[in-house]
Amino acid sequence: MSSSNERQSNPTAWAAFWFALAGLVLMPIPLFIGLVLGGVLSIVAAVLAVIALLKGLARSGKGIAPVVFAAIFIALTWGGISIGGGIVW
C-alpha cells in the first residue's frame, strides 16, 4: 500500500496533457495540415482528459492538475482553429 504522503500519479492525465500540448503546437501549420494534426490530437486529448478527470475525482482529486492544463491547451487549440488556425495562416 502507498502511504498518504506519497504523490499519486494519473498517467491518463499526463497523456491528455502531452496530446493537448502537441495539438496546440501543431495547430498553426497552414494548408489544413494543422487542422488535421492539431484537431485530431486535441480530440484525443479531450477524450483522455475526461477519463483522467473521472479517475482523479474517484481518488479525491489526486492527479487532476495535468487535466486542467490539458483543458486549457484544448480550448486554445479549438479557439485557434475556429479563427482559421491550420487553414489560412
Number of C-alpha atoms within 10 A of each C-alpha: 3 7 7 7 6 7 10 13 13 19 13 22 27 22 19 31 27 18 25 33 24 19 28 26 15 21 29 23 18 15 13 19 16 23 26 17 19 30 23 16 23 31 18 17 29 22 12 23 29 16 15 23 22 13 18 21 12 10 13 9 12 15 22 23 15 22 27 16 19 27 20 16 25 29 16 18 28 21 12 17 21 12 10 16 23 24 18 14 11
